[in-house]
Amino acid sequence: MVLILSFFILHDIKPLQYIDPFDRIPSYYGEYVATQIKMPFTYKVISSPDQPRDELIVVVVNDSLYPRIQNSIDRYIQDLTNEGYATQVITALGGTPEDIRNLLIAQVPNDLVGALLVGDIPIAWWEESSYGEDYPIDFFFTDLDGNWVDTNGNGIYDQHNGNVSPDIWVGRLYASPLTYDNEVRLINNYFDTNHQYRTHTLTLPSKGLVYNEVTWYPNDHGMGYLYNDVTVVNNANTTTAYDYKNRLGQEFQFVHLIAHSSCWAHTFFLANEFPGGGSVFSFEIPFVDPNAFFYFLNCCMAARYTETNNLANWYLFSRSYSQVVIASSSLMYGVSSLADFYQALSNDSTFGDAFKKWHQSNYDWFMGTLLLGDPSLKVLDHPLSLVTKEET
């Protein structure tokens, strides 16, 4: 199945294709809601800042999950405190996306910089009226002073006006749709590797991989601001599923992929878009267990995290290294350059701040692009350089 964005394209922005080798299509809002149990909203403040600090991070955890990951949350909060952040932990159950957003709005006067949503936390949805797509939208939780309107009362936002720009960053850890392992074990393991990364006991060489299966923009997309060793792969007969999986087994801190995809697979083509490059499926990712910390997946719907065993979540919850995945829950355009994003990371920004800066300038084209994992992380031990190594 191929879904193609059908509206007018400006500024050298081209639409990627939704391609699934098994012709699967994602569940839309009505199907998603039918699987949810409505519950009244309850929440509890578990901890608040012990002293005034400049930057507050709020961690919202599903109330049923919290007792089984409490030790991991406690250690994570200690790590954030050691880095100078104020923190607040809230457990929540049931309710609506508006309830969660209101919790965050209440903390804006306390210098809120971002939030991490852990477990089954309400999900906002957005509808693109021009071509009928609806999808989960975490942008709803980052723009706290804009107006979000559901004009026909169907549960999906379809108008956004006022101050329409991200105010904070938000990350999400949502493992319950993954079936190859247990949610509690996956999240505890994530926090284990997160702590190891922060304390420099989990390391990878300072280098990046840019894998341009779609060669509209055959460059490093700005990753050269971050590393002096960047492998750029552009050759259409090299960029295959087999080659990509082999490279995931090598050691790169950062992987940037542009490919036609679905919620569950990347599909690769040979020269002149000739079929035969194969597909990489979501169920392969945890078994490959990629040697990379960070990913930018310029791919349609790879971060449709409401789907069972979706791609981006399996990148995130790979066993050994993964910390941050930036991808889209919706159909996606090709991103011609991420220079501002990579340059911000090279200047010691957190992933949340770097992504927020990029999204502030690009949200209208990339409403569904979001961050999975911990946005408070930084790229550690990176050299500053513009030198790249290219494979053509």
VMD Tcl script that draws the C-alpha trace (Angstrom):
set ca {
  {0.00 0.00 0.00}
  {1.25 3.49 -0.78}
  {-0.19 6.66 0.74}
  {1.14 9.90 -0.72}
  {0.59 13.42 0.60}
  {-1.52 15.11 -2.05}
  {-1.31 18.79 -1.33}
  {0.99 21.47 -2.77}
  {4.64 21.35 -1.72}
  {6.76 24.46 -1.13}
  {10.35 25.30 -0.20}
  {11.96 22.13 -1.60}
  {9.98 19.99 0.85}
  {8.98 16.67 -0.68}
  {6.54 14.09 0.70}
  {7.84 10.68 1.69}
  {5.66 7.67 0.97}
  {3.86 5.38 3.38}
  {4.87 1.93 2.17}
  {4.15 -1.27 4.04}
  {5.31 -4.59 2.54}
  {2.25 -6.37 3.98}
  {-0.24 -3.62 2.98}
  {-1.03 -2.88 6.61}
  {-2.65 0.42 7.49}
  {-2.57 2.13 10.90}
  {-5.48 2.27 13.29}
  {-7.16 5.63 13.28}
  {-8.75 7.48 16.16}
  {-12.07 5.65 16.27}
  {-10.37 2.26 16.37}
  {-7.90 3.45 18.99}
  {-10.62 4.86 21.27}
  {-12.57 1.60 21.07}
  {-9.65 -0.13 22.82}
  {-9.48 2.37 25.69}
  {-11.26 2.15 29.05}
  {-12.56 5.53 30.21}
  {-11.73 6.34 33.82}
  {-12.08 9.49 35.91}
  {-8.89 11.47 36.28}
  {-6.94 11.05 39.49}
  {-3.43 12.20 40.25}
  {-1.03 12.40 43.14}
  {2.04 14.59 43.62}
  {4.73 12.19 44.80}
  {7.57 14.67 45.15}
  {8.28 18.34 44.51}
  {11.47 20.43 44.42}
  {13.26 20.49 47.76}
  {14.73 23.92 47.01}
  {14.29 26.69 44.42}
  {16.08 26.01 41.12}
  {16.00 27.60 37.69}
  {14.65 24.76 35.55}
  {11.83 22.36 36.43}
  {11.22 18.95 34.85}
  {7.90 17.22 35.57}
  {7.76 13.42 35.35}
  {4.22 12.05 34.95}
  {3.96 8.29 35.55}
  {1.00 5.98 35.12}
  {-0.21 5.25 38.65}
  {-0.50 1.48 38.16}
  {2.98 1.27 36.67}
  {4.71 3.47 39.24}
  {5.18 0.94 42.10}
  {6.93 -1.47 39.71}
  {9.39 1.13 38.41}
  {9.70 3.34 41.51}
  {13.36 2.55 42.12}
  {14.17 3.51 38.54}
  {12.21 6.76 38.85}
  {13.94 7.60 42.15}
  {17.39 7.11 40.59}
  {16.38 9.15 37.52}
  {15.21 12.01 39.73}
  {18.50 11.90 41.63}
  {20.40 12.08 38.33}
  {18.38 15.13 37.27}
  {18.92 16.75 40.67}
  {22.65 16.15 40.38}
  {22.58 18.01 37.06}
  {20.90 21.02 38.68}
  {17.26 20.52 37.73}
  {14.25 20.94 39.96}
  {11.91 17.97 39.63}
  {8.34 17.01 40.34}
  {6.95 13.47 40.13}
  {3.21 13.02 39.57}
  {1.32 9.75 39.24}
  {-1.82 9.86 37.12}
  {-4.59 7.50 36.13}
  {-7.39 7.90 33.60}
  {-8.58 11.29 32.46}
  {-8.04 13.13 29.21}
  {-5.14 14.79 27.41}
  {-6.47 18.12 28.67}
  {-6.02 16.93 32.27}
  {-2.34 16.19 31.67}
  {-1.81 19.44 29.78}
  {-3.40 21.37 32.66}
  {-0.96 19.76 35.11}
  {1.88 21.06 32.97}
  {0.33 24.52 32.51}
  {0.11 24.84 36.31}
  {3.90 24.48 36.51}
  {4.80 27.09 33.88}
  {5.26 29.82 36.56}
  {7.79 27.53 38.25}
  {10.19 27.68 35.27}
  {8.95 24.48 33.64}
  {11.31 23.44 30.83}
  {9.96 20.01 30.00}
  {8.14 16.83 30.95}
  {8.59 13.09 30.62}
  {5.43 10.98 30.27}
  {5.96 7.40 31.45}
  {3.55 4.55 30.75}
  {-0.08 4.82 29.67}
  {-0.68 8.56 29.83}
  {-3.59 10.11 27.82}
  {-2.81 10.77 24.16}
  {-4.03 13.75 22.13}
  {-5.00 13.29 18.46}
  {-4.92 15.68 15.52}
  {-6.91 15.62 12.28}
  {-5.58 16.96 8.99}
  {-8.78 18.10 7.30}
  {-7.09 18.63 3.94}
  {-6.44 14.92 3.40}
  {-8.28 13.12 6.18}
  {-5.38 11.77 8.25}
  {-5.56 11.68 12.04}
  {-2.68 10.80 14.33}
  {-1.33 11.11 17.90}
  {0.18 14.53 18.54}
  {2.52 15.24 21.45}
  {2.86 18.82 20.18}
  {-0.38 19.31 22.15}
  {1.64 18.97 25.37}
  {4.50 21.24 24.29}
  {2.45 24.25 23.13}
  {0.87 25.29 26.41}
  {-0.42 28.76 25.49}
  {-1.89 28.00 22.08}
  {-5.57 27.26 21.50}
  {-6.44 23.68 20.55}
  {-9.99 23.27 19.22}
  {-12.11 20.24 18.39}
  {-14.65 21.95 16.16}
  {-17.02 19.01 15.66}
  {-16.67 17.35 19.06}
  {-15.38 14.04 17.70}
  {-12.48 13.89 20.15}
  {-9.82 14.95 17.63}
  {-8.30 18.42 17.53}
  {-8.59 20.07 14.12}
  {-7.82 23.75 14.76}
  {-4.77 25.29 16.36}
  {-4.42 29.03 16.74}
  {-3.11 31.77 19.01}
  {0.51 31.36 20.15}
  {1.22 28.28 18.05}
  {4.74 27.27 18.96}
  {6.33 24.80 21.41}
  {6.90 26.30 24.86}
  {8.45 23.27 26.55}
  {9.82 19.90 25.48}
  {8.09 16.58 26.12}
  {9.36 13.01 25.86}
  {7.41 9.79 26.14}
  {8.21 6.27 27.38}
  {5.31 4.09 26.24}
  {6.10 0.38 26.14}
  {2.73 -1.29 26.68}
  {2.04 -1.76 22.91}
  {5.23 -3.85 22.59}
  {4.68 -7.59 22.78}
  {8.17 -9.09 22.56}
  {8.92 -8.25 26.18}
  {7.31 -7.03 29.39}
  {6.48 -3.32 29.83}
  {7.98 -3.14 33.31}
  {11.20 -4.84 32.25}
  {11.53 -2.65 29.16}
  {11.10 0.61 31.08}
  {13.36 -0.43 33.95}
  {16.01 -1.46 31.44}
  {15.66 1.89 29.68}
  {16.29 3.75 32.94}
  {19.25 1.46 33.68}
  {20.97 2.37 30.41}
  {19.91 6.01 30.84}
  {21.76 6.13 34.19}
  {24.78 4.39 32.68}
  {24.90 6.91 29.84}
  {24.64 9.86 32.21}
  {27.43 8.52 34.40}
  {29.72 7.75 31.43}
  {29.75 4.01 32.02}
  {27.91 3.31 28.74}
  {29.83 4.71 25.79}
  {30.12 4.51 22.02}
  {32.62 6.12 19.62}
  {31.92 9.75 18.72}
  {30.69 9.24 15.20}
  {27.44 9.27 13.23}
  {25.70 7.49 10.36}
  {23.51 9.26 7.81}
  {21.67 6.69 5.71}
  {19.99 8.35 2.72}
  {17.86 5.57 1.25}
  {15.85 8.42 -0.28}
  {18.52 10.57 -1.95}
  {16.68 13.85 -2.40}
  {19.14 15.54 -0.06}
  {22.43 13.60 -0.45}
  {24.32 15.24 2.38}
  {24.95 14.82 6.09}
  {21.92 16.96 7.05}
  {24.14 18.97 9.41}
  {25.47 16.07 11.47}
  {28.97 17.34 10.69}
  {28.37 20.04 13.30}
  {28.31 17.27 15.88}
  {30.95 14.73 14.82}
  {34.14 14.76 12.78}
  {33.46 11.19 11.69}
  {30.16 10.97 9.80}
  {29.50 8.16 7.34}
  {27.03 9.27 4.65}
  {25.54 6.48 2.55}
  {23.85 7.59 -0.69}
  {24.34 4.86 -3.28}
  {20.92 3.47 -4.24}
  {22.30 -0.02 -4.78}
  {24.06 0.06 -1.40}
  {21.15 1.28 0.69}
  {19.40 -2.02 1.25}
  {17.75 -3.66 4.23}
  {20.68 -6.06 4.57}
  {23.27 -3.27 4.50}
  {21.32 -1.06 6.91}
  {20.97 -3.86 9.48}
  {24.68 -4.58 9.21}
  {25.49 -0.93 9.90}
  {23.18 -0.90 12.92}
  {25.44 -3.62 14.30}
  {28.43 -1.31 13.98}
  {29.05 1.47 16.51}
  {27.60 4.95 15.90}
  {26.34 7.33 18.53}
  {23.76 8.80 16.14}
  {21.82 7.28 13.22}
  {19.91 9.51 10.79}
  {17.72 7.58 8.35}
  {15.55 8.86 5.51}
  {13.44 6.08 3.96}
  {9.92 5.26 2.83}
  {8.32 3.43 5.74}
  {5.22 2.42 7.64}
  {4.50 2.02 11.33}
  {6.20 -1.39 11.22}
  {8.81 -1.43 8.44}
  {11.36 0.54 6.41}
  {11.36 -0.38 2.72}
  {14.43 0.03 0.50}
  {14.67 0.40 -3.28}
  {17.47 0.00 -5.78}
  {18.47 2.57 -8.39}
  {15.60 4.38 -10.14}
  {13.19 3.28 -7.38}
  {13.40 -0.31 -8.62}
  {12.10 -2.82 -6.03}
  {14.50 -5.29 -4.50}
  {16.21 -3.54 -1.60}
  {14.17 -5.44 0.99}
  {12.54 -4.27 4.21}
  {13.58 -3.92 7.83}
  {10.73 -4.90 10.15}
  {10.05 -3.70 13.66}
  {10.36 -7.24 15.05}
  {13.96 -7.35 13.81}
  {15.09 -4.26 15.70}
  {15.20 -5.75 19.24}
  {17.10 -8.77 17.91}
  {19.58 -6.63 15.98}
  {19.93 -4.57 19.20}
  {21.53 -1.61 17.40}
  {24.74 -0.07 18.68}
  {23.49 3.53 18.74}
  {22.21 6.00 21.32}
  {20.18 8.39 19.18}
  {18.02 8.29 16.06}
  {16.36 10.74 13.72}
  {13.97 8.69 11.58}
  {12.80 10.77 8.63}
  {10.15 8.17 7.80}
  {6.36 8.11 7.54}
  {4.56 7.03 10.75}
  {7.59 5.31 12.30}
  {6.61 6.87 15.65}
  {2.94 5.88 15.54}
  {3.45 4.67 19.10}
  {-0.19 3.64 19.54}
  {0.41 0.76 17.11}
  {1.42 -2.65 18.41}
  {5.16 -3.21 17.93}
  {5.73 0.06 16.09}
  {9.18 0.83 14.71}
  {10.28 3.83 16.77}
  {9.43 2.25 20.11}
  {11.45 -0.84 19.28}
  {14.41 1.35 18.41}
  {13.93 3.10 21.76}
  {13.52 -0.03 23.85}
  {16.36 -1.97 22.29}
  {18.23 -3.61 25.09}
  {21.72 -2.14 25.14}
  {22.06 1.50 24.09}
  {19.10 3.48 22.76}
  {18.12 6.72 24.54}
  {16.32 9.10 22.13}
  {14.28 8.55 18.96}
  {12.90 11.52 17.01}
  {10.35 10.46 14.41}
  {6.80 11.11 13.22}
  {3.42 9.64 14.10}
  {2.05 10.94 10.79}
  {2.90 11.00 7.11}
  {6.13 12.92 6.79}
  {8.05 15.19 4.44}
  {11.72 14.78 3.69}
  {13.79 17.05 5.93}
  {16.37 18.80 3.76}
  {18.56 19.93 6.64}
  {18.77 19.61 10.41}
  {21.75 21.93 10.73}
  {20.13 24.05 13.47}
  {19.28 20.91 15.44}
  {22.72 19.33 15.21}
  {24.45 22.65 15.83}
  {22.39 23.16 18.99}
  {23.43 19.71 20.22}
  {27.06 20.55 19.49}
  {26.66 23.67 21.64}
  {25.64 21.55 24.65}
  {21.85 21.82 24.29}
  {19.70 19.01 25.59}
  {17.82 16.96 23.02}
  {14.63 18.58 24.24}
  {15.90 22.13 23.72}
  {17.46 21.32 20.34}
  {14.29 19.62 19.12}
  {12.11 22.44 20.45}
  {14.25 25.00 18.60}
  {13.90 23.07 15.34}
  {10.19 22.41 15.85}
  {9.45 26.08 16.57}
  {10.49 26.88 13.00}
  {9.01 23.79 11.35}
  {5.95 22.67 13.32}
  {3.48 23.58 10.56}
  {5.11 21.04 8.21}
  {5.90 18.50 10.92}
  {2.96 18.51 13.36}
  {3.34 14.80 14.09}
  {7.10 14.80 14.67}
  {7.85 13.98 18.30}
  {10.50 12.76 20.71}
  {10.48 9.34 22.34}
  {12.83 8.84 25.27}
  {14.48 11.30 27.64}
  {14.76 14.85 26.23}
  {16.97 16.03 29.11}
  {19.98 14.14 27.73}
  {22.89 15.75 25.93}
  {25.40 14.33 23.47}
  {28.42 13.61 25.64}
  {32.07 13.69 24.57}
  {31.51 14.92 21.03}
  {34.16 16.79 18.99}
  {33.18 19.92 17.09}
  {33.95 19.61 13.40}
  {32.48 20.03 9.94}
  {34.53 17.24 8.36}
  {32.56 14.31 6.95}
  {33.42 10.97 5.43}
  {31.13 10.14 2.53}
  {30.25 6.95 0.70}
  {28.83 7.62 -2.75}
}
mol new
graphics top color blue
foreach p $ca { graphics top sphere $p radius 0.5 }
foreach p [lrange $ca 0 end-1] q [lrange $ca 1 end] { graphics top cylinder $p $q radius 0.2 }
display resetview
